[in-house]
């Protein structure tokens, strides 16, 4: 049994979620800019997958919630009470993308 932890994947995982939190906190200049950065996060999460095509349903769900969250911020500002739930859903879908990706790696 290999007892050596893969530090790189742990660091990459934390990097992905810290980048998501930073993206949400800094409010990109436009929804398009936010979408581009969100797609990069998803690409990072599925980079090691051998069957990335099967992940796009979850990816689309992440982007739908992320877009809605950015629109909510744009319309209602950062004090909107629904942002906590939207942030949780974004994290959930990004975790699902990562979990599916990890299950497909070889």
C-alpha positions as CSV (number, residue, x, y, z in Angstrom):
1,X,0.0,0.0,0.0
2,X,1.3,3.4,-1.0
3,X,1.3,5.6,2.1
4,X,2.7,8.7,0.4
5,X,0.0,11.4,0.1
6,X,-0.2,13.2,-3.3
7,X,0.5,16.7,-2.0
8,X,0.1,18.2,-5.4
9,X,-3.5,17.2,-5.8
10,X,-4.3,18.5,-2.3
11,X,-2.7,21.8,-3.1
12,X,-4.5,22.0,-6.5
13,X,-7.8,21.3,-4.8
14,X,-7.3,24.0,-2.3
15,X,-6.1,26.3,-5.0
16,X,-9.3,25.7,-7.0
17,X,-11.6,26.5,-4.1
18,X,-9.5,29.5,-3.0
19,X,-9.7,30.8,-6.6
20,X,-13.5,30.3,-6.5
21,X,-13.8,32.3,-3.3
22,X,-11.5,35.0,-4.6
23,X,-13.5,35.2,-7.8
24,X,-16.8,35.6,-5.9
25,X,-15.3,38.1,-3.5
26,X,-13.7,40.4,-6.1
27,X,-16.8,40.8,-8.4
28,X,-15.4,40.5,-11.9
29,X,-16.0,43.5,-14.2
30,X,-18.6,41.7,-16.3
31,X,-20.6,38.4,-16.3
32,X,-18.5,37.3,-19.3
33,X,-15.3,37.8,-17.5
34,X,-16.7,35.8,-14.5
35,X,-17.8,33.0,-16.9
36,X,-14.3,32.8,-18.4
37,X,-12.7,32.5,-15.0
38,X,-15.3,30.0,-13.9
39,X,-14.7,27.8,-16.9
40,X,-10.9,27.9,-16.1
41,X,-11.8,26.6,-12.6
42,X,-13.8,23.8,-14.0
43,X,-11.0,23.0,-16.5
44,X,-8.6,22.8,-13.6
45,X,-10.9,20.4,-11.7
46,X,-11.2,18.0,-14.7
47,X,-7.7,18.4,-16.1
48,X,-6.7,14.9,-15.2
49,X,-9.8,13.1,-16.3
50,X,-9.7,10.5,-19.1
51,X,-13.5,11.0,-19.8
52,X,-14.1,14.7,-19.5
53,X,-17.1,14.6,-21.8
54,X,-19.2,12.8,-19.2
55,X,-18.7,15.7,-16.7
56,X,-20.3,18.5,-18.7
57,X,-23.8,18.1,-17.2
58,X,-22.3,18.9,-13.8
59,X,-20.1,21.6,-15.3
60,X,-23.2,23.2,-16.8
61,X,-25.0,23.1,-13.5
62,X,-22.0,24.8,-11.8
63,X,-22.0,27.5,-14.5
64,X,-25.8,28.0,-14.3
65,X,-25.6,28.6,-10.5
66,X,-22.5,30.7,-10.8
67,X,-24.1,32.9,-13.5
68,X,-27.2,33.3,-11.4
69,X,-25.0,34.3,-8.4
70,X,-23.2,36.9,-10.5
71,X,-26.5,38.3,-11.7
72,X,-27.8,38.4,-8.2
73,X,-24.8,40.3,-7.1
74,X,-25.1,42.7,-10.0
75,X,-28.8,43.4,-9.3
76,X,-29.0,43.2,-5.5
77,X,-25.5,43.7,-4.4
78,X,-23.4,41.6,-2.0
79,X,-25.8,41.9,0.9
80,X,-28.4,39.7,-0.7
81,X,-29.3,36.9,1.7
82,X,-29.6,34.3,-1.0
83,X,-25.9,34.6,-1.8
84,X,-24.9,32.2,0.9
85,X,-27.1,29.4,-0.6
86,X,-25.8,30.2,-4.1
87,X,-22.2,30.1,-2.9
88,X,-22.9,26.7,-1.3
89,X,-24.4,25.4,-4.5
90,X,-21.5,26.6,-6.6
91,X,-19.1,24.9,-4.2
92,X,-21.2,21.7,-4.3
93,X,-21.2,21.5,-8.1
94,X,-17.5,22.3,-8.3
95,X,-16.9,19.5,-5.7
96,X,-19.0,17.1,-7.9
97,X,-17.0,18.0,-10.9
98,X,-13.8,17.2,-9.0
99,X,-15.2,14.0,-7.6
100,X,-16.3,12.8,-11.0
101,X,-13.0,13.8,-12.4
102,X,-11.1,11.9,-9.7
103,X,-13.3,8.8,-10.2
104,X,-12.4,8.8,-13.9
105,X,-8.7,9.2,-13.6
106,X,-6.5,6.2,-14.3
